[in-house]
Every structure is written in structure tokens, then in C-alpha cells.
Amino acid sequence: MPEMVIEEESLRNWRLLGVSYPSVFQNLALEEALTRSCMLPTFRPIVRLWRNPPSVIVGRFQNVSTEVDVELCKQNDIAIVRRFTGGGTVFHDKGNLNLTLVTGHQEGITLSELHERNTSIILDLLARLGAEGVLVRPNSIHVGGRKISGAAAALGQRFALWHASILISTDLLMLQRVLAPSEAIKETSSIRSNWHPVTTLAEVLHRSVDLEHVERTLLLSCRAMLGAKLERSELFEDEKQYSKFLYERKYSSQDWNLHGNWKDEELERKCGGAHTTIAV
């Protein structure tokens, strides 16, 4: 597999963030907040590894009722949250590992190119662990005909954010139950999830998988495919404050999470238009 070296980014060390909150709402608020880092004069590209408690993450332009069994989520204390990127609905739990990359906006790059560039990291991870994955365009990775990873992305005026989930030892039965409406309901005007049979790394390898080992191996893949050094970093104060602001004003709101309705004039002033995105 060819090395994926992006010259402008590899000239600098990347920040490695291991920030993973116990709240899915805080985790998604931080995802959006990290895009603001690109406005800082001290900006360096970011790699983030994180996990969520049991939760359903719907895409920016989706209808919750056609994607999620809301009642089943209530019965099982599974949170429903809307991310700011588009794409389909996914199920997260502690057996799921998430990877986020945040870079400056590269002139002329397309979403398709962004997906192809970054999914090569996960393909490399799978190869290192003894599994053969294939990219199913635009943004999925399959092993043996079953989906093991999916991604979403956003391009802004100054940033490119790409994030993906990898099924390591996820509860597939619960995943299939809570996402059942996505397969059953065929007609809706909202963006639909593409339903695929799914698998986990543990299922593919026919053994239990240590998540910390997967994390360490994923970092090796990031270093190799990005051609850059990774330096562990804490959140900047600006990132903490903006993440807190988004959590309190947006990601704690049912109007946003369940219906996708949200506008905050103070946020618009804070962003200065920098968060206008093309998302998938």
C-alpha cells in the first residue's frame, strides 16, 4: 500500500488527543469545537482517538424516527445525538473505537479524495492485525463483504475534519435492533443510511481483541500513513471553552439531537462564518 504523505501537514508534528468524555454529547461537541482550532495561529493538525458509551449517532441531515428505534433506546439507556457532519446513522459502545483527523483546508481537495486518503489508515490497521479490508466508496470499509468501519467528513473555509468508527467488539445484536428502522423504512425525504451487514474485528479474527492493543496499532498506522510525528497534547483553553459552549448551547438540546433544529446568534458571531461546511 502506498504511503499517504500530505506534504504541507507532514512538515509539522501532529497533535495526538486522547480526550474521551463519558458523555457522548460532550464528545460530539468537542468534535465540532476542534474545527475552530484551525483559526488559531498555533494550529497543528490533530489526531484524536476516542470512545463513546452506548449511543446512536445520526447524521446532520437525517430524520431520527426513520433511522432509530427511539423507544428501544429509551428502554436501554442509549443516548441519541446528532453530529455536525452528514452521512448515515451509527451505533457506538465501548467496543467501538473512533478516529478523528483535523487538518487545514487543502485547496481543491474533494470529499471523495479526503475519504480515500484517510481510510487508508484503517486499511493499514486491519492489515497489521491480520484482516484484509477493502474500501467501499464513498466512505465504508468492508471485510469479507461486511462493514467494519464507516466515516463522515466536513470541509469548511479553513478546515477539513474526517472521523470514522471502527467496530472492534461492538454489540452487533443491539446495533441491529436499534438501527432496524433504517432497513425497514424505504421512503423518506431525509438522507438515508445505507444498510450493510456488519462485522467486528473480534468476529473477523475469531478471538477476543484487546482495545488498547488496537489503539497502539492504530497509532502506528497513523504515523506510517500520514508520514508525520504524533505528539501527545492536552486541549487548548480555546478548545475547552468552545467545546463547553457547544455542549451547553447545542449538543444538550433535544431540538438539535432529535430534530436538527438549532441556531445561535452568539455562536454565529463567535465563528465569524468559519463553520460553514460541506458535509457528507
C-alpha positions as CSV (number, residue, x, y, z in Angstrom):
1,M,0.0,0.0,0.0
2,P,1.5,3.4,-0.9
3,E,2.3,5.9,1.8
4,M,-0.1,8.7,2.2
5,V,2.1,11.7,2.8
6,I,0.4,15.1,2.6
7,E,3.4,17.5,2.3
8,E,2.0,20.5,4.0
9,E,0.8,18.6,7.0
10,S,3.8,16.2,7.4
11,L,6.2,19.2,7.7
12,R,4.8,19.7,11.2
13,N,4.2,17.4,14.2
14,W,0.6,16.4,14.6
15,R,-1.2,16.8,18.0
16,L,-2.4,13.5,19.5
17,L,-5.5,13.9,21.6
18,G,-6.7,11.1,23.8
19,V,-9.7,13.1,25.1
20,S,-12.7,10.8,25.6
21,Y,-15.6,12.0,27.7
22,P,-18.0,9.7,29.5
23,S,-20.8,11.8,27.8
24,V,-21.5,11.2,24.1
25,F,-22.9,14.8,23.9
26,Q,-19.6,16.2,25.2
27,N,-17.6,14.0,22.7
28,L,-19.6,15.3,19.7
29,A,-19.4,18.9,21.0
30,L,-15.6,18.5,21.1
31,E,-15.5,17.1,17.5
32,E,-17.1,20.3,16.2
33,A,-15.0,22.5,18.6
34,L,-11.8,21.1,17.2
35,T,-12.5,22.6,13.8
36,R,-12.2,26.0,15.4
37,S,-8.5,25.2,16.2
38,C,-7.7,25.9,12.6
39,M,-8.3,29.6,13.2
40,L,-5.6,29.7,15.8
41,P,-2.1,30.9,14.9
42,T,-0.6,27.9,16.8
43,F,-2.7,25.4,14.9
44,R,-1.2,21.9,14.2
45,P,-3.1,19.1,12.6
46,I,-4.9,16.8,15.0
47,V,-5.3,13.0,15.6
48,R,-8.0,12.1,18.1
49,L,-8.8,8.6,19.5
50,W,-12.0,8.3,21.5
51,R,-14.8,6.1,22.6
52,N,-18.5,6.6,23.5
53,P,-20.9,4.9,25.9
54,P,-23.8,3.1,24.2
55,S,-25.3,5.7,21.9
56,V,-26.7,6.2,18.4
57,I,-25.1,9.0,16.3
58,V,-27.3,10.3,13.5
59,G,-26.0,12.3,10.5
60,R,-26.6,16.0,10.3
61,F,-29.4,15.8,7.7
62,Q,-31.2,12.7,8.9
63,N,-34.6,12.0,10.4
64,V,-34.3,10.2,13.7
65,S,-37.6,8.4,13.5
66,T,-36.7,6.7,10.2
67,E,-33.2,5.7,11.4
68,V,-33.6,4.8,15.1
69,D,-35.8,2.7,17.3
70,V,-36.3,5.6,19.8
71,E,-38.3,3.6,22.3
72,L,-35.8,0.8,22.4
73,C,-33.0,3.4,23.0
74,K,-35.0,4.8,26.0
75,Q,-35.5,1.3,27.5
76,N,-31.8,0.6,27.3
77,D,-30.5,4.0,28.3
78,I,-28.9,4.5,24.9
79,A,-28.4,8.2,24.1
80,I,-29.3,9.7,20.7
81,V,-27.2,12.5,19.4
82,R,-26.8,14.3,16.1
83,R,-23.3,15.1,14.8
84,F,-22.5,18.2,12.7
85,T,-21.2,16.0,9.8
86,G,-23.5,14.3,7.3
87,G,-23.7,10.6,6.4
88,G,-25.6,7.8,8.0
89,T,-26.5,6.6,11.4
90,V,-24.1,4.6,13.5
91,F,-24.2,2.7,16.8
92,H,-21.4,3.2,19.4
93,D,-20.5,1.4,22.5
94,K,-17.3,0.7,24.5
95,G,-16.4,-1.9,21.8
96,N,-16.2,0.8,19.2
97,L,-13.0,2.9,18.5
98,N,-13.3,6.3,16.9
99,L,-10.6,8.1,14.9
100,T,-10.7,11.8,14.1
101,L,-8.3,13.8,11.8
102,V,-8.5,17.6,11.7
103,T,-6.3,19.5,9.2
104,G,-6.3,22.8,7.5
105,H,-8.4,23.0,4.3
106,Q,-6.3,21.9,1.3
107,E,-7.3,23.8,-1.8
108,G,-9.1,21.7,-4.3
109,I,-9.5,18.5,-2.2
110,T,-12.8,16.8,-2.6
111,L,-14.7,14.8,-0.1
112,S,-14.1,11.6,-2.1
113,E,-10.3,12.3,-2.0
114,L,-10.5,13.0,1.7
115,H,-12.2,9.7,2.4
116,E,-9.8,7.7,0.2
117,R,-6.8,9.3,1.7
118,N,-7.8,8.7,5.3
119,T,-9.5,5.3,5.1
120,S,-6.0,4.0,4.0
121,I,-5.1,4.4,7.7
122,I,-7.8,1.9,8.7
123,L,-6.9,-0.4,5.9
124,D,-3.3,-0.4,7.2
125,L,-4.6,-1.0,10.7
126,L,-6.6,-4.1,9.6
127,A,-3.6,-5.4,7.7
128,R,-1.3,-5.1,10.7
129,L,-3.9,-7.0,12.8
130,G,-4.3,-9.8,10.2
131,A,-7.5,-8.8,8.4
132,E,-8.0,-7.8,4.8
133,G,-10.2,-4.8,4.3
134,V,-11.5,-3.1,1.1
135,L,-12.7,0.4,0.6
136,V,-16.4,0.5,-0.5
137,R,-16.9,4.0,-1.9
138,P,-17.5,6.6,-0.8
139,N,-16.8,6.1,2.9
140,S,-17.0,2.4,4.2
141,I,-14.5,-0.4,4.8
142,H,-15.7,-4.0,4.5
143,V,-14.1,-7.2,5.5
144,G,-15.4,-10.4,3.9
145,G,-18.4,-8.5,2.5
146,R,-19.4,-7.0,5.8
147,K,-19.0,-3.4,7.0
148,I,-16.4,-2.9,9.8
149,S,-15.9,0.8,9.6
150,G,-17.7,3.9,8.2
151,A,-16.7,7.6,8.0
152,A,-18.1,11.1,7.7
153,A,-16.4,14.4,6.9
154,A,-16.8,18.1,6.7
155,L,-15.0,20.8,4.7
156,G,-15.0,24.3,6.0
157,Q,-13.3,27.5,4.8
158,R,-10.3,26.8,6.9
159,F,-10.6,23.1,8.0
160,A,-11.1,19.6,6.9
161,L,-12.5,17.2,9.5
162,W,-12.8,13.5,9.0
163,H,-13.9,11.0,11.5
164,A,-14.5,7.2,11.4
165,S,-15.8,4.5,13.7
166,I,-14.2,1.0,13.8
167,L,-16.2,-2.0,15.1
168,I,-13.8,-3.9,17.4
169,S,-16.1,-5.8,19.8
170,T,-19.3,-3.9,19.4
171,D,-22.6,-5.5,20.5
172,L,-23.9,-6.3,17.0
173,L,-27.3,-7.6,18.2
174,M,-28.0,-4.3,19.9
175,L,-26.7,-2.4,16.9
176,Q,-29.1,-4.2,14.6
177,R,-32.0,-3.8,16.9
178,V,-31.7,0.0,17.5
179,L,-31.0,0.7,13.8
180,A,-33.7,-1.6,12.5
181,P,-35.9,1.3,11.1
182,S,-33.1,2.2,8.8
183,E,-33.5,-1.1,6.9
184,A,-37.3,-1.3,7.2
185,I,-38.4,2.2,6.2
186,K,-37.7,2.7,2.5
187,E,-39.3,6.0,1.6
188,T,-38.4,9.4,3.3
189,S,-37.3,12.8,2.1
190,S,-34.4,12.8,4.5
191,I,-30.9,11.5,4.0
192,R,-31.0,7.7,4.5
193,S,-28.4,5.3,5.9
194,N,-27.0,2.7,3.5
195,W,-27.8,-0.6,5.2
196,H,-25.0,-3.1,5.1
197,P,-24.4,-6.4,7.0
198,V,-21.8,-5.6,9.7
199,T,-19.0,-7.4,11.5
200,T,-16.4,-6.7,14.2
201,L,-12.7,-7.2,14.3
202,A,-13.2,-9.8,17.1
203,E,-15.6,-11.7,14.8
204,V,-13.2,-11.5,11.8
205,L,-10.2,-12.7,13.8
206,H,-12.2,-15.4,15.7
207,R,-10.8,-14.3,19.1
208,S,-11.1,-11.6,21.7
209,V,-9.4,-8.4,20.9
210,D,-7.6,-6.1,23.3
211,L,-8.8,-2.5,22.6
212,E,-5.6,-0.9,24.0
213,H,-3.6,-3.1,21.6
214,V,-5.8,-1.9,18.7
215,E,-5.2,1.7,19.8
216,R,-1.5,1.3,19.8
217,T,-1.5,-0.3,16.4
218,L,-3.8,2.4,15.0
219,L,-1.2,5.0,16.1
220,L,1.5,3.1,14.2
221,S,-0.8,3.2,11.1
222,C,-1.4,6.9,11.6
223,R,2.4,7.6,11.8
224,A,3.1,5.4,8.8
225,M,0.3,6.6,6.5
226,L,0.5,10.3,7.5
227,G,4.3,10.4,7.4
228,A,4.3,12.6,10.5
229,K,5.2,12.6,14.1
230,L,2.5,12.4,16.8
231,E,2.9,14.4,20.0
232,R,0.5,13.8,22.9
233,S,-1.3,17.1,23.7
234,E,-3.8,18.5,26.1
235,L,-6.7,20.6,24.9
236,F,-6.0,24.3,24.4
237,E,-8.1,26.6,26.6
238,D,-9.9,27.9,23.5
239,E,-10.9,24.4,22.6
240,K,-12.1,23.7,26.1
241,Q,-14.2,26.8,26.2
242,Y,-15.7,26.4,22.8
243,S,-16.5,22.8,23.4
244,K,-18.2,23.7,26.6
245,F,-20.2,26.4,24.8
246,L,-21.3,23.9,22.1
247,Y,-22.2,21.3,24.7
248,E,-24.4,23.7,26.7
249,R,-26.0,25.5,23.8
250,K,-26.3,22.8,21.1
251,Y,-25.5,19.2,21.9
252,S,-27.6,19.2,25.1
253,S,-30.6,20.3,23.1
254,Q,-33.3,17.8,22.1
255,D,-34.3,20.2,19.4
256,W,-30.9,19.7,17.8
257,N,-30.4,16.0,18.6
258,L,-33.9,14.8,17.6
259,H,-34.9,17.3,15.0
260,G,-31.8,19.0,13.7
261,N,-33.1,22.5,14.6
262,W,-30.6,24.8,16.0
263,K,-29.4,28.4,15.6
264,D,-27.5,30.6,18.0
265,E,-26.7,34.2,17.0
266,E,-23.9,34.3,19.6
267,L,-22.3,31.2,18.0
268,E,-22.5,32.9,14.6
269,R,-20.6,35.9,16.0
270,K,-18.0,33.6,17.6
271,C,-17.5,31.7,14.4
272,G,-17.4,34.6,12.1
273,G,-18.8,32.3,9.3
274,A,-15.8,29.9,9.7
275,H,-18.0,26.9,10.3
276,T,-20.0,26.9,7.0
277,T,-19.4,23.3,5.9
278,I,-19.9,20.9,3.1
279,A,-20.6,17.7,4.9
280,V,-21.1,14.1,4.0
